[in-house]
Amino acid sequence: MPMSLQYLIDKDAIEQVYVRYCEIVDAKSFDDMHEVFVEGATGDYTQALGPGVISPNRASLIASMHANLGPHSNCGPTHHNVGNFRVTVDGDTARAKVHYYAEHLGQGDYPGEQYSMWGQYEDDLVRTRDGWRVKARVYKCFLSRGPAGITGPRAS
């Protein structure tokens, strides 16, 4: 089936949402997540983090990022990568499955240790006046290595 120019434009714009997500996380500028998620975006982290770990909106997601990856967490510098983009577009909605690889350097309770993750974002996206944004995410972790506590708040 031939791809339309509009599909290719939308696919590229959607891929850039994931690139921007990585930039925001690695810069720890979590309050810029409005560039990635709509205000009412939901996040299901049950598979990776345990039963009932659901983010009901963008504000909750941002608060969680501050707590688990911010300066008062066990997480120092990070490096996130995305690839293997599978995107389908239907007008002003889209679905995407995107693989990620993320490195986290420990601080606080885990100085110098490293936590690595490999998984997939399964997202529903919508076209907004500001561009494509994620409205629902299912976060899956297929493989990890190192202490998961690095991506959490400090005990002390």
mmCIF file of the C-alpha atoms, coordinates in Angstrom:
data_MODEL
# 
_entry.id   MODEL 
# 
loop_
_atom_site.group_PDB 
_atom_site.id 
_atom_site.type_symbol 
_atom_site.label_atom_id 
_atom_site.label_alt_id 
_atom_site.label_comp_id 
_atom_site.label_asym_id 
_atom_site.label_entity_id 
_atom_site.label_seq_id 
_atom_site.pdbx_PDB_ins_code 
_atom_site.Cartn_x 
_atom_site.Cartn_y 
_atom_site.Cartn_z 
_atom_site.occupancy 
_atom_site.B_iso_or_equiv 
_atom_site.pdbx_formal_charge 
_atom_site.auth_seq_id 
_atom_site.auth_comp_id 
_atom_site.auth_asym_id 
_atom_site.auth_atom_id 
_atom_site.pdbx_PDB_model_num 
ATOM 1   C CA . MET A 1 1   ? 0.000  0.000  0.000  1.00 0.00 ? 1   MET A CA 1 
ATOM 2   C CA . PRO A 1 2   ? 1.505  3.379  -0.954 1.00 0.00 ? 2   PRO A CA 1 
ATOM 3   C CA . MET A 1 3   ? 2.069  5.865  1.855  1.00 0.00 ? 3   MET A CA 1 
ATOM 4   C CA . SER A 1 4   ? 0.648  9.343  1.518  1.00 0.00 ? 4   SER A CA 1 
ATOM 5   C CA . LEU A 1 5   ? 2.726  12.442 2.045  1.00 0.00 ? 5   LEU A CA 1 
ATOM 6   C CA . GLN A 1 6   ? 0.457  13.389 4.970  1.00 0.00 ? 6   GLN A CA 1 
ATOM 7   C CA . TYR A 1 7   ? 1.099  10.029 6.643  1.00 0.00 ? 7   TYR A CA 1 
ATOM 8   C CA . LEU A 1 8   ? 4.849  10.503 6.317  1.00 0.00 ? 8   LEU A CA 1 
ATOM 9   C CA . ILE A 1 9   ? 4.597  14.044 7.735  1.00 0.00 ? 9   ILE A CA 1 
ATOM 10  C CA . ASP A 1 10  ? 2.474  12.806 10.661 1.00 0.00 ? 10  ASP A CA 1 
ATOM 11  C CA . LYS A 1 11  ? 4.741  9.817  11.311 1.00 0.00 ? 11  LYS A CA 1 
ATOM 12  C CA . ASP A 1 12  ? 7.804  12.059 11.456 1.00 0.00 ? 12  ASP A CA 1 
ATOM 13  C CA . ALA A 1 13  ? 6.029  14.513 13.777 1.00 0.00 ? 13  ALA A CA 1 
ATOM 14  C CA . ILE A 1 14  ? 4.977  11.642 16.071 1.00 0.00 ? 14  ILE A CA 1 
ATOM 15  C CA . GLU A 1 15  ? 8.510  10.244 16.158 1.00 0.00 ? 15  GLU A CA 1 
ATOM 16  C CA . GLN A 1 16  ? 9.734  13.693 17.193 1.00 0.00 ? 16  GLN A CA 1 
ATOM 17  C CA . VAL A 1 17  ? 7.346  13.591 20.195 1.00 0.00 ? 17  VAL A CA 1 
ATOM 18  C CA . TYR A 1 18  ? 9.330  10.591 21.467 1.00 0.00 ? 18  TYR A CA 1 
ATOM 19  C CA . VAL A 1 19  ? 12.655 12.265 20.786 1.00 0.00 ? 19  VAL A CA 1 
ATOM 20  C CA . ARG A 1 20  ? 11.443 15.313 22.717 1.00 0.00 ? 20  ARG A CA 1 
ATOM 21  C CA . TYR A 1 21  ? 10.307 13.064 25.583 1.00 0.00 ? 21  TYR A CA 1 
ATOM 22  C CA . CYS A 1 22  ? 13.853 11.694 25.878 1.00 0.00 ? 22  CYS A CA 1 
ATOM 23  C CA . GLU A 1 23  ? 15.328 15.204 25.793 1.00 0.00 ? 23  GLU A CA 1 
ATOM 24  C CA . ILE A 1 24  ? 12.983 16.416 28.534 1.00 0.00 ? 24  ILE A CA 1 
ATOM 25  C CA . VAL A 1 25  ? 13.645 13.423 30.806 1.00 0.00 ? 25  VAL A CA 1 
ATOM 26  C CA . ASP A 1 26  ? 17.418 13.573 30.350 1.00 0.00 ? 26  ASP A CA 1 
ATOM 27  C CA . ALA A 1 27  ? 17.466 17.340 30.962 1.00 0.00 ? 27  ALA A CA 1 
ATOM 28  C CA . LYS A 1 28  ? 15.200 16.749 33.985 1.00 0.00 ? 28  LYS A CA 1 
ATOM 29  C CA . SER A 1 29  ? 12.955 19.566 32.744 1.00 0.00 ? 29  SER A CA 1 
ATOM 30  C CA . PHE A 1 30  ? 9.848  17.539 33.605 1.00 0.00 ? 30  PHE A CA 1 
ATOM 31  C CA . ASP A 1 31  ? 7.555  20.575 33.661 1.00 0.00 ? 31  ASP A CA 1 
ATOM 32  C CA . ASP A 1 32  ? 7.967  20.690 29.856 1.00 0.00 ? 32  ASP A CA 1 
ATOM 33  C CA . MET A 1 33  ? 6.015  17.433 29.475 1.00 0.00 ? 33  MET A CA 1 
ATOM 34  C CA . HIS A 1 34  ? 3.121  19.504 28.093 1.00 0.00 ? 34  HIS A CA 1 
ATOM 35  C CA . GLU A 1 35  ? 5.124  19.169 24.855 1.00 0.00 ? 35  GLU A CA 1 
ATOM 36  C CA . VAL A 1 36  ? 4.558  15.394 24.959 1.00 0.00 ? 36  VAL A CA 1 
ATOM 37  C CA . PHE A 1 37  ? 1.315  14.679 26.866 1.00 0.00 ? 37  PHE A CA 1 
ATOM 38  C CA . VAL A 1 38  ? -2.162 16.225 26.816 1.00 0.00 ? 38  VAL A CA 1 
ATOM 39  C CA . GLU A 1 39  ? -3.405 17.504 30.175 1.00 0.00 ? 39  GLU A CA 1 
ATOM 40  C CA . GLY A 1 40  ? -5.671 14.512 30.770 1.00 0.00 ? 40  GLY A CA 1 
ATOM 41  C CA . ALA A 1 41  ? -3.136 11.913 29.636 1.00 0.00 ? 41  ALA A CA 1 
ATOM 42  C CA . THR A 1 42  ? -3.260 8.611  31.477 1.00 0.00 ? 42  THR A CA 1 
ATOM 43  C CA . GLY A 1 43  ? -0.311 6.338  32.117 1.00 0.00 ? 43  GLY A CA 1 
ATOM 44  C CA . ASP A 1 44  ? -0.529 2.649  32.996 1.00 0.00 ? 44  ASP A CA 1 
ATOM 45  C CA . TYR A 1 45  ? 2.725  1.536  34.633 1.00 0.00 ? 45  TYR A CA 1 
ATOM 46  C CA . THR A 1 46  ? 1.260  -1.663 36.135 1.00 0.00 ? 46  THR A CA 1 
ATOM 47  C CA . GLN A 1 47  ? 3.328  -4.090 34.057 1.00 0.00 ? 47  GLN A CA 1 
ATOM 48  C CA . ALA A 1 48  ? 6.627  -2.427 34.928 1.00 0.00 ? 48  ALA A CA 1 
ATOM 49  C CA . LEU A 1 49  ? 6.021  -1.108 38.446 1.00 0.00 ? 49  LEU A CA 1 
ATOM 50  C CA . GLY A 1 50  ? 3.283  -3.266 39.973 1.00 0.00 ? 50  GLY A CA 1 
ATOM 51  C CA . PRO A 1 51  ? -0.484 -3.436 40.403 1.00 0.00 ? 51  PRO A CA 1 
ATOM 52  C CA . GLY A 1 52  ? -2.371 -0.167 40.509 1.00 0.00 ? 52  GLY A CA 1 
ATOM 53  C CA . VAL A 1 53  ? 0.454  2.100  39.351 1.00 0.00 ? 53  VAL A CA 1 
ATOM 54  C CA . ILE A 1 54  ? -1.691 4.382  37.195 1.00 0.00 ? 54  ILE A CA 1 
ATOM 55  C CA . SER A 1 55  ? -1.090 8.036  36.428 1.00 0.00 ? 55  SER A CA 1 
ATOM 56  C CA . PRO A 1 56  ? -4.508 9.704  35.983 1.00 0.00 ? 56  PRO A CA 1 
ATOM 57  C CA . ASN A 1 57  ? -3.257 12.898 34.299 1.00 0.00 ? 57  ASN A CA 1 
ATOM 58  C CA . ARG A 1 58  ? -0.200 14.844 33.152 1.00 0.00 ? 58  ARG A CA 1 
ATOM 59  C CA . ALA A 1 59  ? 0.235  16.644 36.487 1.00 0.00 ? 59  ALA A CA 1 
ATOM 60  C CA . SER A 1 60  ? 0.470  13.300 38.279 1.00 0.00 ? 60  SER A CA 1 
ATOM 61  C CA . LEU A 1 61  ? 2.974  12.032 35.725 1.00 0.00 ? 61  LEU A CA 1 
ATOM 62  C CA . ILE A 1 62  ? 5.141  15.142 36.144 1.00 0.00 ? 62  ILE A CA 1 
ATOM 63  C CA . ALA A 1 63  ? 4.985  14.879 39.955 1.00 0.00 ? 63  ALA A CA 1 
ATOM 64  C CA . SER A 1 64  ? 6.093  11.250 39.729 1.00 0.00 ? 64  SER A CA 1 
ATOM 65  C CA . MET A 1 65  ? 9.023  12.196 37.489 1.00 0.00 ? 65  MET A CA 1 
ATOM 66  C CA . HIS A 1 66  ? 10.145 14.870 39.948 1.00 0.00 ? 66  HIS A CA 1 
ATOM 67  C CA . ALA A 1 67  ? 9.913  12.381 42.842 1.00 0.00 ? 67  ALA A CA 1 
ATOM 68  C CA . ASN A 1 68  ? 11.569 9.418  41.111 1.00 0.00 ? 68  ASN A CA 1 
ATOM 69  C CA . LEU A 1 69  ? 14.088 11.039 38.763 1.00 0.00 ? 69  LEU A CA 1 
ATOM 70  C CA . GLY A 1 70  ? 14.545 14.560 40.126 1.00 0.00 ? 70  GLY A CA 1 
ATOM 71  C CA . PRO A 1 71  ? 17.307 16.055 42.273 1.00 0.00 ? 71  PRO A CA 1 
ATOM 72  C CA . HIS A 1 72  ? 15.942 14.633 45.544 1.00 0.00 ? 72  HIS A CA 1 
ATOM 73  C CA . SER A 1 73  ? 15.647 11.099 44.152 1.00 0.00 ? 73  SER A CA 1 
ATOM 74  C CA . ASN A 1 74  ? 18.181 8.287  43.879 1.00 0.00 ? 74  ASN A CA 1 
ATOM 75  C CA . CYS A 1 75  ? 18.530 9.015  40.166 1.00 0.00 ? 75  CYS A CA 1 
ATOM 76  C CA . GLY A 1 76  ? 21.371 11.114 38.834 1.00 0.00 ? 76  GLY A CA 1 
ATOM 77  C CA . PRO A 1 77  ? 22.051 11.569 35.120 1.00 0.00 ? 77  PRO A CA 1 
ATOM 78  C CA . THR A 1 78  ? 19.987 9.547  32.650 1.00 0.00 ? 78  THR A CA 1 
ATOM 79  C CA . HIS A 1 79  ? 20.178 8.697  28.970 1.00 0.00 ? 79  HIS A CA 1 
ATOM 80  C CA . HIS A 1 80  ? 17.001 7.650  27.130 1.00 0.00 ? 80  HIS A CA 1 
ATOM 81  C CA . ASN A 1 81  ? 16.834 6.326  23.576 1.00 0.00 ? 81  ASN A CA 1 
ATOM 82  C CA . VAL A 1 82  ? 13.875 5.362  21.370 1.00 0.00 ? 82  VAL A CA 1 
ATOM 83  C CA . GLY A 1 83  ? 13.583 3.329  18.186 1.00 0.00 ? 83  GLY A CA 1 
ATOM 84  C CA . ASN A 1 84  ? 11.640 0.673  16.285 1.00 0.00 ? 84  ASN A CA 1 
ATOM 85  C CA . PHE A 1 85  ? 8.746  3.072  15.715 1.00 0.00 ? 85  PHE A CA 1 
ATOM 86  C CA . ARG A 1 86  ? 5.490  1.376  14.683 1.00 0.00 ? 86  ARG A CA 1 
ATOM 87  C CA . VAL A 1 87  ? 2.986  4.147  13.991 1.00 0.00 ? 87  VAL A CA 1 
ATOM 88  C CA . THR A 1 88  ? -0.515 4.033  12.542 1.00 0.00 ? 88  THR A CA 1 
ATOM 89  C CA . VAL A 1 89  ? -2.386 7.257  11.840 1.00 0.00 ? 89  VAL A CA 1 
ATOM 90  C CA . ASP A 1 90  ? -6.138 7.612  11.390 1.00 0.00 ? 90  ASP A CA 1 
ATOM 91  C CA . GLY A 1 91  ? -7.000 11.254 10.786 1.00 0.00 ? 91  GLY A CA 1 
ATOM 92  C CA . ASP A 1 92  ? -6.395 13.132 14.032 1.00 0.00 ? 92  ASP A CA 1 
ATOM 93  C CA . THR A 1 93  ? -5.632 10.043 16.113 1.00 0.00 ? 93  THR A CA 1 
ATOM 94  C CA . ALA A 1 94  ? -2.707 7.647  16.063 1.00 0.00 ? 94  ALA A CA 1 
ATOM 95  C CA . ARG A 1 95  ? -1.337 4.582  17.803 1.00 0.00 ? 95  ARG A CA 1 
ATOM 96  C CA . ALA A 1 96  ? 2.336  3.954  18.381 1.00 0.00 ? 96  ALA A CA 1 
ATOM 97  C CA . LYS A 1 97  ? 4.513  1.190  19.763 1.00 0.00 ? 97  LYS A CA 1 
ATOM 98  C CA . VAL A 1 98  ? 8.027  2.436  20.403 1.00 0.00 ? 98  VAL A CA 1 
ATOM 99  C CA . HIS A 1 99  ? 10.944 0.603  21.966 1.00 0.00 ? 99  HIS A CA 1 
ATOM 100 C CA . TYR A 1 100 ? 13.052 2.410  24.543 1.00 0.00 ? 100 TYR A CA 1 
ATOM 101 C CA . TYR A 1 101 ? 16.391 1.885  26.223 1.00 0.00 ? 101 TYR A CA 1 
ATOM 102 C CA . ALA A 1 102 ? 17.195 3.918  29.326 1.00 0.00 ? 102 ALA A CA 1 
ATOM 103 C CA . GLU A 1 103 ? 20.268 4.242  31.535 1.00 0.00 ? 103 GLU A CA 1 
ATOM 104 C CA . HIS A 1 104 ? 20.099 5.722  35.043 1.00 0.00 ? 104 HIS A CA 1 
ATOM 105 C CA . LEU A 1 105 ? 23.114 6.554  37.189 1.00 0.00 ? 105 LEU A CA 1 
ATOM 106 C CA . GLY A 1 106 ? 22.527 6.235  40.912 1.00 0.00 ? 106 GLY A CA 1 
ATOM 107 C CA . GLN A 1 107 ? 22.977 8.890  43.565 1.00 0.00 ? 107 GLN A CA 1 
ATOM 108 C CA . GLY A 1 108 ? 21.697 9.221  47.132 1.00 0.00 ? 108 GLY A CA 1 
ATOM 109 C CA . ASP A 1 109 ? 21.156 5.662  48.375 1.00 0.00 ? 109 ASP A CA 1 
ATOM 110 C CA . TYR A 1 110 ? 22.822 4.202  45.227 1.00 0.00 ? 110 TYR A CA 1 
ATOM 111 C CA . PRO A 1 111 ? 25.950 6.267  44.497 1.00 0.00 ? 111 PRO A CA 1 
ATOM 112 C CA . GLY A 1 112 ? 27.765 5.119  41.358 1.00 0.00 ? 112 GLY A CA 1 
ATOM 113 C CA . GLU A 1 113 ? 25.412 2.212  40.626 1.00 0.00 ? 113 GLU A CA 1 
ATOM 114 C CA . GLN A 1 114 ? 23.607 1.895  37.315 1.00 0.00 ? 114 GLN A CA 1 
ATOM 115 C CA . TYR A 1 115 ? 20.069 0.819  36.385 1.00 0.00 ? 115 TYR A CA 1 
ATOM 116 C CA . SER A 1 116 ? 19.311 -0.125 32.764 1.00 0.00 ? 116 SER A CA 1 
ATOM 117 C CA . MET A 1 117 ? 15.869 -0.702 31.252 1.00 0.00 ? 117 MET A CA 1 
ATOM 118 C CA . TRP A 1 118 ? 14.616 -1.979 27.896 1.00 0.00 ? 118 TRP A CA 1 
ATOM 119 C CA . GLY A 1 119 ? 10.935 -1.852 27.041 1.00 0.00 ? 119 GLY A CA 1 
ATOM 120 C CA . GLN A 1 120 ? 8.123  -0.378 25.016 1.00 0.00 ? 120 GLN A CA 1 
ATOM 121 C CA . TYR A 1 121 ? 5.736  2.562  25.086 1.00 0.00 ? 121 TYR A CA 1 
ATOM 122 C CA . GLU A 1 122 ? 2.279  1.652  23.738 1.00 0.00 ? 122 GLU A CA 1 
ATOM 123 C CA . ASP A 1 123 ? 0.539  4.970  23.174 1.00 0.00 ? 123 ASP A CA 1 
ATOM 124 C CA . ASP A 1 124 ? -2.616 6.535  21.820 1.00 0.00 ? 124 ASP A CA 1 
ATOM 125 C CA . LEU A 1 125 ? -1.936 10.000 20.413 1.00 0.00 ? 125 LEU A CA 1 
ATOM 126 C CA . VAL A 1 126 ? -4.100 12.915 19.295 1.00 0.00 ? 126 VAL A CA 1 
ATOM 127 C CA . ARG A 1 127 ? -3.423 15.819 16.999 1.00 0.00 ? 127 ARG A CA 1 
ATOM 128 C CA . THR A 1 128 ? -3.755 19.099 18.915 1.00 0.00 ? 128 THR A CA 1 
ATOM 129 C CA . ARG A 1 129 ? -3.331 22.698 17.811 1.00 0.00 ? 129 ARG A CA 1 
ATOM 130 C CA . ASP A 1 130 ? 0.228  22.418 19.194 1.00 0.00 ? 130 ASP A CA 1 
ATOM 131 C CA . GLY A 1 131 ? 1.010  19.167 17.368 1.00 0.00 ? 131 GLY A CA 1 
ATOM 132 C CA . TRP A 1 132 ? 0.779  15.488 18.233 1.00 0.00 ? 132 TRP A CA 1 
ATOM 133 C CA . ARG A 1 133 ? 0.501  14.571 21.922 1.00 0.00 ? 133 ARG A CA 1 
ATOM 134 C CA . VAL A 1 134 ? 0.189  11.330 23.888 1.00 0.00 ? 134 VAL A CA 1 
ATOM 135 C CA . LYS A 1 135 ? -3.240 10.875 25.497 1.00 0.00 ? 135 LYS A CA 1 
ATOM 136 C CA . ALA A 1 136 ? -2.771 7.353  26.918 1.00 0.00 ? 136 ALA A CA 1 
ATOM 137 C CA . ARG A 1 137 ? 0.378  5.336  27.608 1.00 0.00 ? 137 ARG A CA 1 
ATOM 138 C CA . VAL A 1 138 ? 0.936  1.728  28.590 1.00 0.00 ? 138 VAL A CA 1 
ATOM 139 C CA . TYR A 1 139 ? 4.525  1.462  29.808 1.00 0.00 ? 139 TYR A CA 1 
ATOM 140 C CA . LYS A 1 140 ? 6.183  -1.938 29.562 1.00 0.00 ? 140 LYS A CA 1 
ATOM 141 C CA . CYS A 1 141 ? 9.596  -3.028 30.761 1.00 0.00 ? 141 CYS A CA 1 
ATOM 142 C CA . PHE A 1 142 ? 10.862 -6.200 29.092 1.00 0.00 ? 142 PHE A CA 1 
ATOM 143 C CA . LEU A 1 143 ? 14.293 -6.371 30.684 1.00 0.00 ? 143 LEU A CA 1 
ATOM 144 C CA . SER A 1 144 ? 16.196 -4.520 33.368 1.00 0.00 ? 144 SER A CA 1 
ATOM 145 C CA . ARG A 1 145 ? 19.569 -4.745 35.056 1.00 0.00 ? 145 ARG A CA 1 
ATOM 146 C CA . GLY A 1 146 ? 20.723 -3.140 38.296 1.00 0.00 ? 146 GLY A CA 1 
ATOM 147 C CA . PRO A 1 147 ? 18.893 -1.833 41.365 1.00 0.00 ? 147 PRO A CA 1 
ATOM 148 C CA . ALA A 1 148 ? 15.418 -0.537 40.448 1.00 0.00 ? 148 ALA A CA 1 
ATOM 149 C CA . GLY A 1 149 ? 15.528 1.684  43.551 1.00 0.00 ? 149 GLY A CA 1 
ATOM 150 C CA . ILE A 1 150 ? 17.665 4.116  41.553 1.00 0.00 ? 150 ILE A CA 1 
ATOM 151 C CA . THR A 1 151 ? 14.440 5.305  39.890 1.00 0.00 ? 151 THR A CA 1 
ATOM 152 C CA . GLY A 1 152 ? 12.768 6.087  43.186 1.00 0.00 ? 152 GLY A CA 1 
ATOM 153 C CA . PRO A 1 153 ? 12.722 8.579  46.030 1.00 0.00 ? 153 PRO A CA 1 
ATOM 154 C CA . ARG A 1 154 ? 15.523 8.565  48.577 1.00 0.00 ? 154 ARG A CA 1 
ATOM 155 C CA . ALA A 1 155 ? 14.944 6.674  51.811 1.00 0.00 ? 155 ALA A CA 1 
ATOM 156 C CA . SER A 1 156 ? 16.524 9.445  53.887 1.00 0.00 ? 156 SER A CA 1 
# 
